[in-house]
Amino acid sequence: MSAHRTSLPPREGSPAPPGARIPPVRAHARRAAPALAAVWTLLLGAHPVAGATPSSATPRSGPTSVVRVAHTSAGPVVANGAGLTLYVFVDDLLTSAPSACTGDCANDWVPAMAKGHVRVGGGITGRIGTVNRFGHGRQLTMDGRPLYTFSGDTPGEIRGNGVGNLWWAMTPTGLTATSYRAHLPTYGNPAATTLSIVDTKWGPAVADSEGQVLYDYTDDTPTSSACQASWCLVDWPPLEVPNAPTAAPGITGALSVISGAGGVPQVTLGGHPLYTFAGDLHPGDTRGQGIGTDWYLVSPAGTTIKGNASS
């Protein structure tokens, strides 16, 4: 039987853009929706963060961080010098700290740190600045909001746009890209079994019924999930099933179900609770592999895959 996925409903007062991809999340993450909805409109305007300072667009000697306009298939966005799209986090509006994305969250959503002077490219009218990130350097901001890149992106992509209605790309005017067309998954029709096998650069790995690869979180135990925070739930949706899970021939690891976060039935293989990754959208994608040395593919035998990829 194919796995069941629960969709995150649009937040009150903050409808998702047409065609937006909203990854599934577990029950307790949805309970945070009213609080986020209360501040959602603030995200569409300037929201200065304490300690933010305007950057200078004047070229100087020494190291320089570049913030520029990048053109994606959905429209122009603000990007770093490498062309990676810059995002803001809704939860940053709920804290007086420099950032609400810390710990493992910062492995998925990498803080855009300023090195030396900041040079702002032409066409950007939003205010670029910096904020002291917990004494570990200066994080770039736009109109006071901390900026991040997404570990699931390559230059010119916006795969992180709209993830869980928590993360949004920034446009050159300083508004969030809520109206941009989302990257949509291109996986095939569901198979008859909950788990399937796909070939990857790391060898055979287990996938869900549609062929999207599955990951193990090293902080988990065989009977519990450590993925509890809202950012984790939308980045790494757990593989849920309404009934007993089934596996394709060749999958030899012990198949089971645990009570995951929020009490949802989460599939495990070889004692590893299984998750998909929001940055994987197409057959063959394995962009979650090794993120933060926490997330790894799982073999058909139910073991984590940590070796080197084949060329």
N, C-alpha and C positions, 0 to 999 in steps of 0.2 A: 504494500500500500504506500502511496506517495505521502511525503511529509506534509504537514499542515503548517501554513504560515499565517501569522496574525498581522494585519496591517495597522500601522499607527494612524489614527484618525487625524485629519487636519485640526490644528489648534484653533480654538474659538477666537475669531477675530483675525486669524492669520492663515487664510486658505492657501494651500499649496498651489504652485503654478500649474497650468494645464499640462498633463502628461508627466508630472513630477514623479520620480521614483522615491517612495518612502519606505525604507526597510522596515521589516517587522520588529517589534519590540515586545518585551514581556510586560506583564500587567502592572507592576509597580511603577514602571517608567511612564505609563499613561496617566498615572495619578498626578504626575508633576505638570500636566498640561495646563490646568487652570492658572497656576502661578506663572508659567511662561507666557500664557496668553495675556496676562495683565501687563506685561512689559513689552510685548511684541511690537507695539507701535513705536516704542522708543528706539528700536533697532533701525527703524527707517529714517531716523534723524540723528543729529549729532548727539553723542553721549560721552562727554569728556571723562577720562579716567584720571584719578588723582596722580599727580606726578608726571603726567604726559607733557612733553615739550615739543614745540614745533621744530622740524628739521630745516636745515639750510639747503637750498638748491644750488648754492654757489660751489663750483668745483674747488677742492683744496688738495693739498698734498697728503699722502698717507693712504691707508685703506679706505675704501669707499663701498657702501652698500647702495645698490640701485633699486629703485622702485619705478616700474614702468608700465605702460599699457601693453597688454597682450591680446591678440585677437583669437577667439575660440570659435567653434562652429555655432555657438549660441549667441555670441556677441562679445564686445570688448570687456575685459576685466583688468583688475590691477594685479600685477605679478612681480616676483622678485627678479633679480638680474639673470637667473637661470631660466626664466620663463614659466616658473611654477605659479599657479593661481594662488592668490592670497584670500583667506577666509576669515570671517568673524564667527564667534561662538555666542549663542543666545544666553547661555548660563553666565557669561561674563557680566551681564546686566544685573545679576542677582547677588553680586559680591562686591565688597569694598576692597578686596585684595587685587593685586595686579592682574591675576588670571584665575579662572575657575578650572582651567585645564592643567592639571599637574600629574605627577606620577606616570603611570602607564598611558594616560590620555595623551601626554605630550610625545609619546612614541607614534601614535596614530596621526595626531595633529601637531606637527612640529612647529614650535614657536619661531616666528620669523625674527631673528635676532639681527640687530644693527652692528656692523663692524666698521669702526671709524666713522667717517662722515657719511651722511645719507644724501644721495643725489636723486631727485625726483624728475622723472622724464616728462616730456611734453604731453599735454592732453589730460593731465590729472588735476582736477579742480578740488577734490576733497583734500582736507588738511592731513598731511603726513607728519607724524611725530614719533616719539618713543616713550616708553615707560620702563622704569627699573623693575626687572623681573626677579623679585625675591633676592636681590643682591647678586644675581648671577649674570649681569649684563643688561643691555637695553633691548627691549622687544619693540619692534615697529608697531605703530598704531595708525589708524585712519579715522579721523574725526574722534579721536580719543579711544577707539575700540582696538584691543590687541589683535594682531594679525598672525595667521598660521598658514602653513602649507599642509596638504593632505598626502599621507604616505601612499595612497592609492592612485595618485596622479602622476602623469609624465607631463613635460612642458606642453602647453597649449590645451590641456584638458581641464574639465570642471566636474570630475566624477564625484567630488565631495559636495557639490551644490545641492542643498536641500536634504542632506542626510538626516533623517529623523526630525526634520524641521528644526534642527539645532544649529546647523552649520550652513553658512551662505557665502558665496563668492562676493567680492566687492567690485563695484563698477567704478570707472574713473571719476564719476561725480560724487562718490562717497555713499551711494545707495547700494543696498543689497540686491543681488541678481535674482529676486524671487520670481520674475516673469520669464526667465530664460528657460528654454527647452532643456529638459533633463537628458542625460545619457541614459538610455534604456537598455536593460538586459537583452541578450540575443540567444539565450539558451533554448534548447529544444523542448519538445513535449515531454511531460513526466513519464518516467519508466514505470513498470509495474511494481518495482521494489523501492523501498525507502532509500537504500544505499546502492550506489553503482560504483564502477571503477573507471577512472580516466587515466590516460597517459600524460605525464608531466615531465619537465626537465629533471625532476628528481626521481623519476620512475613512476610506477603505478601508485595511484593515491585514491582514497575513497572520495566520493562526491555524493550530492543529494540526488534525488530522482531525476532532476533536470540536467545533471552534469556539472553543477557548480561545486568546486572543490570544498572540502571541509577541513577545519582546523581544530587543533588541540590547544588549550590555554594552560601553560605550565603552572599557573597558580591554583588550578583546580585540584580536587581530590576525586577519586572514583565515584563518590556519592554526593558531591556538592559542587556547585558552580561559584567561582569567585568573581564572575562578571556580573556585578550588581548595579554599578553606576549608570546613569542615563546615557552618558557618552558611550559606554561599553556596549550597552544593549542595542544601540542603533548601529554602531560600527561592526559589531560581531553578533548578529542575530543567532540565537540558539536554534538548532534543528529540533523542531517539535513534531510530534505525531499524535493523532487522535486515537490510534489503536496500536496494537503490537507492531513494532517495526520489522521489516523484512530486508534481506540482503541478497544482492546478485551473486551468482556462482563465482567462486574465487575469493570471496570475502570470508576469512577464517577466524577473525577476531571475535571475541564474545560480545554479542549484541545485547544491550539492556536499555532500560529507561530509568531515569532518576527524576525526582521532583526538583526542577530547576528554579531559578529566581522567580518569585511570584507564584510558585507552585505549578508551573507549566511542565508537562511531560517532555523531558529533553533526552534525546537519543545519546547513548554512549557506545563506544566500540573499544574493546580491550581496556575498559576502565577510564576512557577519555571522553568527557562530554564534548559534543561536536557543535561547531559553529560555522556559519558562512562569513564572508567579509564583504562589507559594503563597497569596497573598491574593485571587486571582481564582477565584471559585467558580461564577459564573453567567454565562449568555450576556450579552454586553455589558459585562462587568466589564473595566476597564482601570486597576486601582488601582496597578499597578506603573509607570505612565507617569511619567517624570521623577524617580523616586526618586533622591535624591542627585545629580541631574544626571548619572547614570550609565546609567540604563536607559530605553530608548525603544522604542516600537512600530516595526514595519518595514513599509514600503509594499510592494505587489505588485511594484514595480520593483526591490526590494531595497535601498532607501534608508531611513535612519532618519527618523522623523517627530518633529519638535521644535516645530512651530508651535503656535499657540493653538487650544484646543478651540472648536468651534462651540457656540452656546448651545442 
